[in-house]
Amino acid sequence: MSRHADVYTDGACTNQGLSGAKAGYGVYFGEGSQYNRSGRVDGIQDSNRGELRAAQVAINSAKSQGLGSITIHTDSQYVRDAVHGASGFQSAGQNRDLMQSIHDSVRTTGMIVNVELVKGHSNDPGNDAAHKLATQGAKQ
């Protein structure tokens, strides 16, 4: 039987839309997990890019762990669209590279990737932990 993980992802950006904006991502596999991650995003500094980078890191981490499936819990419809290859993502402009990478990873890994939308800033412990990591990532 293949192993499964639930992972929470989030993106954050300080001074979004302004010069000096700094975006980060957070990936939370669970309390004390060695796979929890945070970091700054490259390229355009906005929260959508942080959300996408978090999903990309989560998928790549799950693949490296040999997992058969993951459920990404996110407050981003944008991530859901990227994972499920919603039509139009190819014309996503500034975030097309990450959306394409996510879509390709889902298609080629053989791993089942589900997305569950959660309400952001609603005292969901996993989402709150991912948000904290994303905020830390934006400060790196």
MODELLER restraints for C-alpha pairs under 7 A, 6 or more apart:
rsr = mdl.restraints
at = mdl.atoms
rsr.add(forms.Gaussian(group=physical.xy_distance, feature=features.Distance(at['CA:2:A'], at['CA:67:A']), mean=6.57, stdev=0.5))
rsr.add(forms.Gaussian(group=physical.xy_distance, feature=features.Distance(at['CA:2:A'], at['CA:68:A']), mean=4.89, stdev=0.5))
rsr.add(forms.Gaussian(group=physical.xy_distance, feature=features.Distance(at['CA:3:A'], at['CA:67:A']), mean=5.05, stdev=0.5))
rsr.add(forms.Gaussian(group=physical.xy_distance, feature=features.Distance(at['CA:3:A'], at['CA:68:A']), mean=5.35, stdev=0.5))
rsr.add(forms.Gaussian(group=physical.xy_distance, feature=features.Distance(at['CA:3:A'], at['CA:69:A']), mean=6.64, stdev=0.5))
rsr.add(forms.Gaussian(group=physical.xy_distance, feature=features.Distance(at['CA:4:A'], at['CA:67:A']), mean=5.84, stdev=0.5))
rsr.add(forms.Gaussian(group=physical.xy_distance, feature=features.Distance(at['CA:4:A'], at['CA:68:A']), mean=5.98, stdev=0.5))
rsr.add(forms.Gaussian(group=physical.xy_distance, feature=features.Distance(at['CA:4:A'], at['CA:69:A']), mean=4.79, stdev=0.5))
rsr.add(forms.Gaussian(group=physical.xy_distance, feature=features.Distance(at['CA:4:A'], at['CA:70:A']), mean=5.37, stdev=0.5))
rsr.add(forms.Gaussian(group=physical.xy_distance, feature=features.Distance(at['CA:5:A'], at['CA:69:A']), mean=6.71, stdev=0.5))
rsr.add(forms.Gaussian(group=physical.xy_distance, feature=features.Distance(at['CA:5:A'], at['CA:70:A']), mean=4.82, stdev=0.5))
rsr.add(forms.Gaussian(group=physical.xy_distance, feature=features.Distance(at['CA:5:A'], at['CA:71:A']), mean=6.46, stdev=0.5))
rsr.add(forms.Gaussian(group=physical.xy_distance, feature=features.Distance(at['CA:6:A'], at['CA:29:A']), mean=6.62, stdev=0.5))
rsr.add(forms.Gaussian(group=physical.xy_distance, feature=features.Distance(at['CA:6:A'], at['CA:70:A']), mean=5.69, stdev=0.5))
rsr.add(forms.Gaussian(group=physical.xy_distance, feature=features.Distance(at['CA:6:A'], at['CA:71:A']), mean=4.86, stdev=0.5))
rsr.add(forms.Gaussian(group=physical.xy_distance, feature=features.Distance(at['CA:6:A'], at['CA:72:A']), mean=6.21, stdev=0.5))
rsr.add(forms.Gaussian(group=physical.xy_distance, feature=features.Distance(at['CA:7:A'], at['CA:27:A']), mean=6.96, stdev=0.5))
rsr.add(forms.Gaussian(group=physical.xy_distance, feature=features.Distance(at['CA:7:A'], at['CA:28:A']), mean=5.66, stdev=0.5))
rsr.add(forms.Gaussian(group=physical.xy_distance, feature=features.Distance(at['CA:7:A'], at['CA:29:A']), mean=4.66, stdev=0.5))
rsr.add(forms.Gaussian(group=physical.xy_distance, feature=features.Distance(at['CA:7:A'], at['CA:71:A']), mean=6.19, stdev=0.5))
rsr.add(forms.Gaussian(group=physical.xy_distance, feature=features.Distance(at['CA:7:A'], at['CA:72:A']), mean=5.08, stdev=0.5))
rsr.add(forms.Gaussian(group=physical.xy_distance, feature=features.Distance(at['CA:7:A'], at['CA:73:A']), mean=6.04, stdev=0.5))
rsr.add(forms.Gaussian(group=physical.xy_distance, feature=features.Distance(at['CA:8:A'], at['CA:27:A']), mean=5.88, stdev=0.5))
rsr.add(forms.Gaussian(group=physical.xy_distance, feature=features.Distance(at['CA:8:A'], at['CA:28:A']), mean=5.03, stdev=0.5))
rsr.add(forms.Gaussian(group=physical.xy_distance, feature=features.Distance(at['CA:8:A'], at['CA:29:A']), mean=6.51, stdev=0.5))
rsr.add(forms.Gaussian(group=physical.xy_distance, feature=features.Distance(at['CA:8:A'], at['CA:72:A']), mean=5.73, stdev=0.5))
rsr.add(forms.Gaussian(group=physical.xy_distance, feature=features.Distance(at['CA:8:A'], at['CA:73:A']), mean=4.64, stdev=0.5))
rsr.add(forms.Gaussian(group=physical.xy_distance, feature=features.Distance(at['CA:8:A'], at['CA:74:A']), mean=6.04, stdev=0.5))
rsr.add(forms.Gaussian(group=physical.xy_distance, feature=features.Distance(at['CA:8:A'], at['CA:126:A']), mean=5.78, stdev=0.5))
rsr.add(forms.Gaussian(group=physical.xy_distance, feature=features.Distance(at['CA:8:A'], at['CA:127:A']), mean=5.77, stdev=0.5))
rsr.add(forms.Gaussian(group=physical.xy_distance, feature=features.Distance(at['CA:8:A'], at['CA:130:A']), mean=5.84, stdev=0.5))
rsr.add(forms.Gaussian(group=physical.xy_distance, feature=features.Distance(at['CA:9:A'], at['CA:26:A']), mean=5.60, stdev=0.5))
rsr.add(forms.Gaussian(group=physical.xy_distance, feature=features.Distance(at['CA:9:A'], at['CA:27:A']), mean=4.64, stdev=0.5))
rsr.add(forms.Gaussian(group=physical.xy_distance, feature=features.Distance(at['CA:9:A'], at['CA:28:A']), mean=6.28, stdev=0.5))
rsr.add(forms.Gaussian(group=physical.xy_distance, feature=features.Distance(at['CA:9:A'], at['CA:51:A']), mean=6.96, stdev=0.5))
rsr.add(forms.Gaussian(group=physical.xy_distance, feature=features.Distance(at['CA:9:A'], at['CA:54:A']), mean=5.51, stdev=0.5))
rsr.add(forms.Gaussian(group=physical.xy_distance, feature=features.Distance(at['CA:9:A'], at['CA:55:A']), mean=6.22, stdev=0.5))
rsr.add(forms.Gaussian(group=physical.xy_distance, feature=features.Distance(at['CA:9:A'], at['CA:72:A']), mean=6.79, stdev=0.5))
rsr.add(forms.Gaussian(group=physical.xy_distance, feature=features.Distance(at['CA:9:A'], at['CA:73:A']), mean=6.32, stdev=0.5))
rsr.add(forms.Gaussian(group=physical.xy_distance, feature=features.Distance(at['CA:9:A'], at['CA:74:A']), mean=5.46, stdev=0.5))
rsr.add(forms.Gaussian(group=physical.xy_distance, feature=features.Distance(at['CA:9:A'], at['CA:127:A']), mean=6.99, stdev=0.5))
rsr.add(forms.Gaussian(group=physical.xy_distance, feature=features.Distance(at['CA:9:A'], at['CA:130:A']), mean=5.37, stdev=0.5))
rsr.add(forms.Gaussian(group=physical.xy_distance, feature=features.Distance(at['CA:10:A'], at['CA:25:A']), mean=5.85, stdev=0.5))
rsr.add(forms.Gaussian(group=physical.xy_distance, feature=features.Distance(at['CA:10:A'], at['CA:26:A']), mean=5.23, stdev=0.5))
rsr.add(forms.Gaussian(group=physical.xy_distance, feature=features.Distance(at['CA:10:A'], at['CA:27:A']), mean=6.77, stdev=0.5))
rsr.add(forms.Gaussian(group=physical.xy_distance, feature=features.Distance(at['CA:10:A'], at['CA:50:A']), mean=6.97, stdev=0.5))
rsr.add(forms.Gaussian(group=physical.xy_distance, feature=features.Distance(at['CA:10:A'], at['CA:51:A']), mean=5.13, stdev=0.5))
rsr.add(forms.Gaussian(group=physical.xy_distance, feature=features.Distance(at['CA:10:A'], at['CA:54:A']), mean=6.14, stdev=0.5))
rsr.add(forms.Gaussian(group=physical.xy_distance, feature=features.Distance(at['CA:10:A'], at['CA:74:A']), mean=6.36, stdev=0.5))
rsr.add(forms.Gaussian(group=physical.xy_distance, feature=features.Distance(at['CA:10:A'], at['CA:130:A']), mean=5.39, stdev=0.5))
rsr.add(forms.Gaussian(group=physical.xy_distance, feature=features.Distance(at['CA:10:A'], at['CA:131:A']), mean=5.36, stdev=0.5))
rsr.add(forms.Gaussian(group=physical.xy_distance, feature=features.Distance(at['CA:10:A'], at['CA:134:A']), mean=6.02, stdev=0.5))
rsr.add(forms.Gaussian(group=physical.xy_distance, feature=features.Distance(at['CA:11:A'], at['CA:24:A']), mean=5.74, stdev=0.5))
rsr.add(forms.Gaussian(group=physical.xy_distance, feature=features.Distance(at['CA:11:A'], at['CA:25:A']), mean=4.44, stdev=0.5))
rsr.add(forms.Gaussian(group=physical.xy_distance, feature=features.Distance(at['CA:11:A'], at['CA:26:A']), mean=6.23, stdev=0.5))
rsr.add(forms.Gaussian(group=physical.xy_distance, feature=features.Distance(at['CA:11:A'], at['CA:47:A']), mean=5.23, stdev=0.5))
rsr.add(forms.Gaussian(group=physical.xy_distance, feature=features.Distance(at['CA:11:A'], at['CA:48:A']), mean=6.76, stdev=0.5))
rsr.add(forms.Gaussian(group=physical.xy_distance, feature=features.Distance(at['CA:11:A'], at['CA:50:A']), mean=3.99, stdev=0.5))
rsr.add(forms.Gaussian(group=physical.xy_distance, feature=features.Distance(at['CA:11:A'], at['CA:51:A']), mean=4.08, stdev=0.5))
rsr.add(forms.Gaussian(group=physical.xy_distance, feature=features.Distance(at['CA:11:A'], at['CA:54:A']), mean=6.65, stdev=0.5))
rsr.add(forms.Gaussian(group=physical.xy_distance, feature=features.Distance(at['CA:11:A'], at['CA:131:A']), mean=6.76, stdev=0.5))
rsr.add(forms.Gaussian(group=physical.xy_distance, feature=features.Distance(at['CA:11:A'], at['CA:134:A']), mean=5.26, stdev=0.5))
rsr.add(forms.Gaussian(group=physical.xy_distance, feature=features.Distance(at['CA:12:A'], at['CA:23:A']), mean=5.58, stdev=0.5))
rsr.add(forms.Gaussian(group=physical.xy_distance, feature=features.Distance(at['CA:12:A'], at['CA:24:A']), mean=5.38, stdev=0.5))
rsr.add(forms.Gaussian(group=physical.xy_distance, feature=features.Distance(at['CA:12:A'], at['CA:25:A']), mean=6.38, stdev=0.5))
rsr.add(forms.Gaussian(group=physical.xy_distance, feature=features.Distance(at['CA:12:A'], at['CA:47:A']), mean=4.85, stdev=0.5))
rsr.add(forms.Gaussian(group=physical.xy_distance, feature=features.Distance(at['CA:12:A'], at['CA:50:A']), mean=6.05, stdev=0.5))
rsr.add(forms.Gaussian(group=physical.xy_distance, feature=features.Distance(at['CA:12:A'], at['CA:134:A']), mean=5.36, stdev=0.5))
rsr.add(forms.Gaussian(group=physical.xy_distance, feature=features.Distance(at['CA:12:A'], at['CA:135:A']), mean=5.56, stdev=0.5))
rsr.add(forms.Gaussian(group=physical.xy_distance, feature=features.Distance(at['CA:12:A'], at['CA:138:A']), mean=6.64, stdev=0.5))
rsr.add(forms.Gaussian(group=physical.xy_distance, feature=features.Distance(at['CA:13:A'], at['CA:21:A']), mean=6.64, stdev=0.5))
rsr.add(forms.Gaussian(group=physical.xy_distance, feature=features.Distance(at['CA:13:A'], at['CA:22:A']), mean=5.43, stdev=0.5))
rsr.add(forms.Gaussian(group=physical.xy_distance, feature=features.Distance(at['CA:13:A'], at['CA:23:A']), mean=4.07, stdev=0.5))
rsr.add(forms.Gaussian(group=physical.xy_distance, feature=features.Distance(at['CA:13:A'], at['CA:24:A']), mean=6.29, stdev=0.5))
rsr.add(forms.Gaussian(group=physical.xy_distance, feature=features.Distance(at['CA:13:A'], at['CA:46:A']), mean=5.57, stdev=0.5))
rsr.add(forms.Gaussian(group=physical.xy_distance, feature=features.Distance(at['CA:13:A'], at['CA:47:A']), mean=4.99, stdev=0.5))
rsr.add(forms.Gaussian(group=physical.xy_distance, feature=features.Distance(at['CA:13:A'], at['CA:138:A']), mean=6.23, stdev=0.5))
rsr.add(forms.Gaussian(group=physical.xy_distance, feature=features.Distance(at['CA:14:A'], at['CA:21:A']), mean=5.51, stdev=0.5))
rsr.add(forms.Gaussian(group=physical.xy_distance, feature=features.Distance(at['CA:14:A'], at['CA:22:A']), mean=5.35, stdev=0.5))
rsr.add(forms.Gaussian(group=physical.xy_distance, feature=features.Distance(at['CA:14:A'], at['CA:23:A']), mean=6.47, stdev=0.5))
rsr.add(forms.Gaussian(group=physical.xy_distance, feature=features.Distance(at['CA:15:A'], at['CA:21:A']), mean=4.63, stdev=0.5))
rsr.add(forms.Gaussian(group=physical.xy_distance, feature=features.Distance(at['CA:15:A'], at['CA:22:A']), mean=6.93, stdev=0.5))
rsr.add(forms.Gaussian(group=physical.xy_distance, feature=features.Distance(at['CA:16:A'], at['CA:46:A']), mean=5.79, stdev=0.5))
rsr.add(forms.Gaussian(group=physical.xy_distance, feature=features.Distance(at['CA:21:A'], at['CA:45:A']), mean=5.83, stdev=0.5))
rsr.add(forms.Gaussian(group=physical.xy_distance, feature=features.Distance(at['CA:22:A'], at['CA:45:A']), mean=5.50, stdev=0.5))
rsr.add(forms.Gaussian(group=physical.xy_distance, feature=features.Distance(at['CA:22:A'], at['CA:138:A']), mean=5.32, stdev=0.5))
rsr.add(forms.Gaussian(group=physical.xy_distance, feature=features.Distance(at['CA:23:A'], at['CA:40:A']), mean=5.85, stdev=0.5))
rsr.add(forms.Gaussian(group=physical.xy_distance, feature=features.Distance(at['CA:23:A'], at['CA:41:A']), mean=5.84, stdev=0.5))
rsr.add(forms.Gaussian(group=physical.xy_distance, feature=features.Distance(at['CA:23:A'], at['CA:45:A']), mean=4.96, stdev=0.5))
rsr.add(forms.Gaussian(group=physical.xy_distance, feature=features.Distance(at['CA:23:A'], at['CA:46:A']), mean=5.46, stdev=0.5))
rsr.add(forms.Gaussian(group=physical.xy_distance, feature=features.Distance(at['CA:23:A'], at['CA:47:A']), mean=6.03, stdev=0.5))
rsr.add(forms.Gaussian(group=physical.xy_distance, feature=features.Distance(at['CA:23:A'], at['CA:50:A']), mean=5.91, stdev=0.5))
rsr.add(forms.Gaussian(group=physical.xy_distance, feature=features.Distance(at['CA:23:A'], at['CA:138:A']), mean=4.61, stdev=0.5))
rsr.add(forms.Gaussian(group=physical.xy_distance, feature=features.Distance(at['CA:24:A'], at['CA:39:A']), mean=5.41, stdev=0.5))
rsr.add(forms.Gaussian(group=physical.xy_distance, feature=features.Distance(at['CA:24:A'], at['CA:40:A']), mean=4.21, stdev=0.5))
rsr.add(forms.Gaussian(group=physical.xy_distance, feature=features.Distance(at['CA:24:A'], at['CA:41:A']), mean=5.40, stdev=0.5))
rsr.add(forms.Gaussian(group=physical.xy_distance, feature=features.Distance(at['CA:24:A'], at['CA:50:A']), mean=5.18, stdev=0.5))
rsr.add(forms.Gaussian(group=physical.xy_distance, feature=features.Distance(at['CA:24:A'], at['CA:134:A']), mean=4.96, stdev=0.5))
rsr.add(forms.Gaussian(group=physical.xy_distance, feature=features.Distance(at['CA:24:A'], at['CA:135:A']), mean=6.29, stdev=0.5))
rsr.add(forms.Gaussian(group=physical.xy_distance, feature=features.Distance(at['CA:24:A'], at['CA:137:A']), mean=4.35, stdev=0.5))
rsr.add(forms.Gaussian(group=physical.xy_distance, feature=features.Distance(at['CA:24:A'], at['CA:138:A']), mean=3.87, stdev=0.5))
rsr.add(forms.Gaussian(group=physical.xy_distance, feature=features.Distance(at['CA:25:A'], at['CA:38:A']), mean=5.41, stdev=0.5))
rsr.add(forms.Gaussian(group=physical.xy_distance, feature=features.Distance(at['CA:25:A'], at['CA:39:A']), mean=5.59, stdev=0.5))
rsr.add(forms.Gaussian(group=physical.xy_distance, feature=features.Distance(at['CA:25:A'], at['CA:40:A']), mean=6.41, stdev=0.5))
rsr.add(forms.Gaussian(group=physical.xy_distance, feature=features.Distance(at['CA:25:A'], at['CA:41:A']), mean=6.89, stdev=0.5))
rsr.add(forms.Gaussian(group=physical.xy_distance, feature=features.Distance(at['CA:25:A'], at['CA:50:A']), mean=4.70, stdev=0.5))
rsr.add(forms.Gaussian(group=physical.xy_distance, feature=features.Distance(at['CA:25:A'], at['CA:51:A']), mean=6.32, stdev=0.5))
rsr.add(forms.Gaussian(group=physical.xy_distance, feature=features.Distance(at['CA:25:A'], at['CA:53:A']), mean=6.29, stdev=0.5))
rsr.add(forms.Gaussian(group=physical.xy_distance, feature=features.Distance(at['CA:25:A'], at['CA:54:A']), mean=5.03, stdev=0.5))
rsr.add(forms.Gaussian(group=physical.xy_distance, feature=features.Distance(at['CA:25:A'], at['CA:133:A']), mean=6.86, stdev=0.5))
rsr.add(forms.Gaussian(group=physical.xy_distance, feature=features.Distance(at['CA:25:A'], at['CA:134:A']), mean=4.08, stdev=0.5))
rsr.add(forms.Gaussian(group=physical.xy_distance, feature=features.Distance(at['CA:25:A'], at['CA:137:A']), mean=5.76, stdev=0.5))
rsr.add(forms.Gaussian(group=physical.xy_distance, feature=features.Distance(at['CA:26:A'], at['CA:37:A']), mean=5.74, stdev=0.5))
rsr.add(forms.Gaussian(group=physical.xy_distance, feature=features.Distance(at['CA:26:A'], at['CA:38:A']), mean=4.48, stdev=0.5))
rsr.add(forms.Gaussian(group=physical.xy_distance, feature=features.Distance(at['CA:26:A'], at['CA:54:A']), mean=5.68, stdev=0.5))
rsr.add(forms.Gaussian(group=physical.xy_distance, feature=features.Distance(at['CA:26:A'], at['CA:130:A']), mean=4.87, stdev=0.5))
rsr.add(forms.Gaussian(group=physical.xy_distance, feature=features.Distance(at['CA:26:A'], at['CA:131:A']), mean=6.26, stdev=0.5))
rsr.add(forms.Gaussian(group=physical.xy_distance, feature=features.Distance(at['CA:26:A'], at['CA:133:A']), mean=4.47, stdev=0.5))
rsr.add(forms.Gaussian(group=physical.xy_distance, feature=features.Distance(at['CA:26:A'], at['CA:134:A']), mean=3.93, stdev=0.5))
rsr.add(forms.Gaussian(group=physical.xy_distance, feature=features.Distance(at['CA:26:A'], at['CA:137:A']), mean=6.88, stdev=0.5))
rsr.add(forms.Gaussian(group=physical.xy_distance, feature=features.Distance(at['CA:27:A'], at['CA:36:A']), mean=5.39, stdev=0.5))
rsr.add(forms.Gaussian(group=physical.xy_distance, feature=features.Distance(at['CA:27:A'], at['CA:37:A']), mean=5.02, stdev=0.5))
rsr.add(forms.Gaussian(group=physical.xy_distance, feature=features.Distance(at['CA:27:A'], at['CA:38:A']), mean=6.36, stdev=0.5))
rsr.add(forms.Gaussian(group=physical.xy_distance, feature=features.Distance(at['CA:27:A'], at['CA:54:A']), mean=5.76, stdev=0.5))
rsr.add(forms.Gaussian(group=physical.xy_distance, feature=features.Distance(at['CA:27:A'], at['CA:58:A']), mean=6.23, stdev=0.5))
rsr.add(forms.Gaussian(group=physical.xy_distance, feature=features.Distance(at['CA:27:A'], at['CA:130:A']), mean=5.50, stdev=0.5))
rsr.add(forms.Gaussian(group=physical.xy_distance, feature=features.Distance(at['CA:28:A'], at['CA:36:A']), mean=4.76, stdev=0.5))
rsr.add(forms.Gaussian(group=physical.xy_distance, feature=features.Distance(at['CA:28:A'], at['CA:37:A']), mean=6.76, stdev=0.5))
rsr.add(forms.Gaussian(group=physical.xy_distance, feature=features.Distance(at['CA:28:A'], at['CA:126:A']), mean=6.90, stdev=0.5))
rsr.add(forms.Gaussian(group=physical.xy_distance, feature=features.Distance(at['CA:28:A'], at['CA:129:A']), mean=6.55, stdev=0.5))
rsr.add(forms.Gaussian(group=physical.xy_distance, feature=features.Distance(at['CA:28:A'], at['CA:130:A']), mean=5.18, stdev=0.5))
rsr.add(forms.Gaussian(group=physical.xy_distance, feature=features.Distance(at['CA:29:A'], at['CA:35:A']), mean=6.32, stdev=0.5))
rsr.add(forms.Gaussian(group=physical.xy_distance, feature=features.Distance(at['CA:29:A'], at['CA:36:A']), mean=5.63, stdev=0.5))
rsr.add(forms.Gaussian(group=physical.xy_distance, feature=features.Distance(at['CA:38:A'], at['CA:133:A']), mean=5.24, stdev=0.5))
rsr.add(forms.Gaussian(group=physical.xy_distance, feature=features.Distance(at['CA:38:A'], at['CA:134:A']), mean=5.78, stdev=0.5))
rsr.add(forms.Gaussian(group=physical.xy_distance, feature=features.Distance(at['CA:38:A'], at['CA:136:A']), mean=6.78, stdev=0.5))
rsr.add(forms.Gaussian(group=physical.xy_distance, feature=features.Distance(at['CA:38:A'], at['CA:137:A']), mean=4.84, stdev=0.5))
rsr.add(forms.Gaussian(group=physical.xy_distance, feature=features.Distance(at['CA:39:A'], at['CA:137:A']), mean=3.88, stdev=0.5))
rsr.add(forms.Gaussian(group=physical.xy_distance, feature=features.Distance(at['CA:39:A'], at['CA:138:A']), mean=6.68, stdev=0.5))
rsr.add(forms.Gaussian(group=physical.xy_distance, feature=features.Distance(at['CA:39:A'], at['CA:140:A']), mean=6.55, stdev=0.5))
rsr.add(forms.Gaussian(group=physical.xy_distance, feature=features.Distance(at['CA:40:A'], at['CA:137:A']), mean=5.00, stdev=0.5))
rsr.add(forms.Gaussian(group=physical.xy_distance, feature=features.Distance(at['CA:40:A'], at['CA:138:A']), mean=5.30, stdev=0.5))
rsr.add(forms.Gaussian(group=physical.xy_distance, feature=features.Distance(at['CA:40:A'], at['CA:140:A']), mean=6.11, stdev=0.5))
rsr.add(forms.Gaussian(group=physical.xy_distance, feature=features.Distance(at['CA:41:A'], at['CA:50:A']), mean=6.11, stdev=0.5))
rsr.add(forms.Gaussian(group=physical.xy_distance, feature=features.Distance(at['CA:41:A'], at['CA:53:A']), mean=6.87, stdev=0.5))
rsr.add(forms.Gaussian(group=physical.xy_distance, feature=features.Distance(at['CA:49:A'], at['CA:95:A']), mean=6.39, stdev=0.5))
rsr.add(forms.Gaussian(group=physical.xy_distance, feature=features.Distance(at['CA:51:A'], at['CA:76:A']), mean=6.89, stdev=0.5))
rsr.add(forms.Gaussian(group=physical.xy_distance, feature=features.Distance(at['CA:51:A'], at['CA:79:A']), mean=6.63, stdev=0.5))
rsr.add(forms.Gaussian(group=physical.xy_distance, feature=features.Distance(at['CA:52:A'], at['CA:79:A']), mean=5.78, stdev=0.5))
rsr.add(forms.Gaussian(group=physical.xy_distance, feature=features.Distance(at['CA:52:A'], at['CA:98:A']), mean=6.36, stdev=0.5))
rsr.add(forms.Gaussian(group=physical.xy_distance, feature=features.Distance(at['CA:52:A'], at['CA:99:A']), mean=6.97, stdev=0.5))
rsr.add(forms.Gaussian(group=physical.xy_distance, feature=features.Distance(at['CA:53:A'], at['CA:98:A']), mean=6.77, stdev=0.5))
rsr.add(forms.Gaussian(group=physical.xy_distance, feature=features.Distance(at['CA:55:A'], at['CA:79:A']), mean=6.88, stdev=0.5))
rsr.add(forms.Gaussian(group=physical.xy_distance, feature=features.Distance(at['CA:56:A'], at['CA:102:A']), mean=5.58, stdev=0.5))
rsr.add(forms.Gaussian(group=physical.xy_distance, feature=features.Distance(at['CA:68:A'], at['CA:111:A']), mean=5.00, stdev=0.5))
rsr.add(forms.Gaussian(group=physical.xy_distance, feature=features.Distance(at['CA:68:A'], at['CA:112:A']), mean=6.38, stdev=0.5))
rsr.add(forms.Gaussian(group=physical.xy_distance, feature=features.Distance(at['CA:69:A'], at['CA:111:A']), mean=5.18, stdev=0.5))
rsr.add(forms.Gaussian(group=physical.xy_distance, feature=features.Distance(at['CA:69:A'], at['CA:112:A']), mean=4.39, stdev=0.5))
rsr.add(forms.Gaussian(group=physical.xy_distance, feature=features.Distance(at['CA:69:A'], at['CA:113:A']), mean=5.71, stdev=0.5))
rsr.add(forms.Gaussian(group=physical.xy_distance, feature=features.Distance(at['CA:70:A'], at['CA:112:A']), mean=6.40, stdev=0.5))
rsr.add(forms.Gaussian(group=physical.xy_distance, feature=features.Distance(at['CA:70:A'], at['CA:113:A']), mean=5.13, stdev=0.5))
rsr.add(forms.Gaussian(group=physical.xy_distance, feature=features.Distance(at['CA:70:A'], at['CA:114:A']), mean=6.23, stdev=0.5))
rsr.add(forms.Gaussian(group=physical.xy_distance, feature=features.Distance(at['CA:71:A'], at['CA:113:A']), mean=5.87, stdev=0.5))
rsr.add(forms.Gaussian(group=physical.xy_distance, feature=features.Distance(at['CA:71:A'], at['CA:114:A']), mean=4.53, stdev=0.5))
rsr.add(forms.Gaussian(group=physical.xy_distance, feature=features.Distance(at['CA:71:A'], at['CA:115:A']), mean=5.45, stdev=0.5))
rsr.add(forms.Gaussian(group=physical.xy_distance, feature=features.Distance(at['CA:71:A'], at['CA:116:A']), mean=6.78, stdev=0.5))
rsr.add(forms.Gaussian(group=physical.xy_distance, feature=features.Distance(at['CA:72:A'], at['CA:114:A']), mean=6.10, stdev=0.5))
rsr.add(forms.Gaussian(group=physical.xy_distance, feature=features.Distance(at['CA:72:A'], at['CA:115:A']), mean=4.74, stdev=0.5))
rsr.add(forms.Gaussian(group=physical.xy_distance, feature=features.Distance(at['CA:72:A'], at['CA:116:A']), mean=6.11, stdev=0.5))
rsr.add(forms.Gaussian(group=physical.xy_distance, feature=features.Distance(at['CA:73:A'], at['CA:115:A']), mean=5.95, stdev=0.5))
rsr.add(forms.Gaussian(group=physical.xy_distance, feature=features.Distance(at['CA:73:A'], at['CA:116:A']), mean=4.83, stdev=0.5))
rsr.add(forms.Gaussian(group=physical.xy_distance, feature=features.Distance(at['CA:73:A'], at['CA:117:A']), mean=5.85, stdev=0.5))
rsr.add(forms.Gaussian(group=physical.xy_distance, feature=features.Distance(at['CA:73:A'], at['CA:118:A']), mean=6.33, stdev=0.5))
rsr.add(forms.Gaussian(group=physical.xy_distance, feature=features.Distance(at['CA:74:A'], at['CA:116:A']), mean=6.41, stdev=0.5))
rsr.add(forms.Gaussian(group=physical.xy_distance, feature=features.Distance(at['CA:74:A'], at['CA:117:A']), mean=5.18, stdev=0.5))
rsr.add(forms.Gaussian(group=physical.xy_distance, feature=features.Distance(at['CA:74:A'], at['CA:118:A']), mean=5.65, stdev=0.5))
rsr.add(forms.Gaussian(group=physical.xy_distance, feature=features.Distance(at['CA:75:A'], at['CA:117:A']), mean=5.34, stdev=0.5))
rsr.add(forms.Gaussian(group=physical.xy_distance, feature=features.Distance(at['CA:75:A'], at['CA:118:A']), mean=4.92, stdev=0.5))
rsr.add(forms.Gaussian(group=physical.xy_distance, feature=features.Distance(at['CA:75:A'], at['CA:119:A']), mean=5.52, stdev=0.5))
rsr.add(forms.Gaussian(group=physical.xy_distance, feature=features.Distance(at['CA:75:A'], at['CA:120:A']), mean=5.23, stdev=0.5))
rsr.add(forms.Gaussian(group=physical.xy_distance, feature=features.Distance(at['CA:76:A'], at['CA:117:A']), mean=6.89, stdev=0.5))
rsr.add(forms.Gaussian(group=physical.xy_distance, feature=features.Distance(at['CA:80:A'], at['CA:115:A']), mean=5.93, stdev=0.5))
rsr.add(forms.Gaussian(group=physical.xy_distance, feature=features.Distance(at['CA:82:A'], at['CA:89:A']), mean=6.82, stdev=0.5))
rsr.add(forms.Gaussian(group=physical.xy_distance, feature=features.Distance(at['CA:82:A'], at['CA:99:A']), mean=5.15, stdev=0.5))
rsr.add(forms.Gaussian(group=physical.xy_distance, feature=features.Distance(at['CA:82:A'], at['CA:102:A']), mean=6.39, stdev=0.5))
rsr.add(forms.Gaussian(group=physical.xy_distance, feature=features.Distance(at['CA:82:A'], at['CA:103:A']), mean=5.99, stdev=0.5))
rsr.add(forms.Gaussian(group=physical.xy_distance, feature=features.Distance(at['CA:83:A'], at['CA:102:A']), mean=6.04, stdev=0.5))
rsr.add(forms.Gaussian(group=physical.xy_distance, feature=features.Distance(at['CA:83:A'], at['CA:103:A']), mean=5.45, stdev=0.5))
rsr.add(forms.Gaussian(group=physical.xy_distance, feature=features.Distance(at['CA:83:A'], at['CA:106:A']), mean=6.75, stdev=0.5))
rsr.add(forms.Gaussian(group=physical.xy_distance, feature=features.Distance(at['CA:85:A'], at['CA:103:A']), mean=5.78, stdev=0.5))
rsr.add(forms.Gaussian(group=physical.xy_distance, feature=features.Distance(at['CA:89:A'], at['CA:96:A']), mean=6.73, stdev=0.5))
rsr.add(forms.Gaussian(group=physical.xy_distance, feature=features.Distance(at['CA:89:A'], at['CA:99:A']), mean=6.74, stdev=0.5))
rsr.add(forms.Gaussian(group=physical.xy_distance, feature=features.Distance(at['CA:90:A'], at['CA:96:A']), mean=6.12, stdev=0.5))
rsr.add(forms.Gaussian(group=physical.xy_distance, feature=features.Distance(at['CA:106:A'], at['CA:113:A']), mean=6.66, stdev=0.5))
rsr.add(forms.Gaussian(group=physical.xy_distance, feature=features.Distance(at['CA:120:A'], at['CA:127:A']), mean=6.88, stdev=0.5))
rsr.add(forms.Gaussian(group=physical.xy_distance, feature=features.Distance(at['CA:121:A'], at['CA:128:A']), mean=6.79, stdev=0.5))
